Amino acid sequence: MKPTLKSWATPLIISAFIISGITGILLFFHKEGGLVKPAHEWLSWALVAGATLHTASHWKSFTGYFSKKSALAIISAGVVIAVASVTAPIQEGHGNPFMKAGKALASASVETVAPVARLTPAQAVEKLEKRGIRVGNPTESIKAIAATNGKKDAQVLEALFE
């Protein structure tokens, strides 16, 4: 049997949806390790291509949805949400408070973060160095220490709070 647009557009959109759905959920929970983020960003193009081809191969059924009030309401809601998410102004002060706290800790020195981790600055330095993270001076920021050691801020903070 000769392959048709329908025979591969639908499997493409199903596969791309699985990838996009799983990686999107992982990103929502800030699990960005491995190839999660690049796979989500780049393979979303496969979802767009698959949806376009799928729609083209089912054009008659697709246009039929515009005569059904419930389907039209769902489609309209999607368009409104998409437009609003692209055009809404960024508001300062909103967002995940835990992400903000992590950024604040990363900007602080080991001396400042140590008591939060229930350590003295000397204990904090020792703990980091036991984990292979070199600390030049306890007045250095977590961010600076991470950069010097080729690590992410979160890895240094994780080592302190283990």
Secondary structure as UniProt FT lines:
FT   HELIX           5..28
FT   TURN            29..30
FT   TURN            33..35
FT   HELIX           36..57
FT   HELIX           59..64
FT   HELIX           65..67
FT   HELIX           69..87
FT   TURN            92..93
FT   HELIX           97..107
FT   HELIX           110..116
FT   TURN            117..118
FT   HELIX           121..130
FT   TURN            131..132
FT   TURN            138..139
FT   HELIX           142..148
FT   TURN            149..150
FT   HELIX           153..161
//
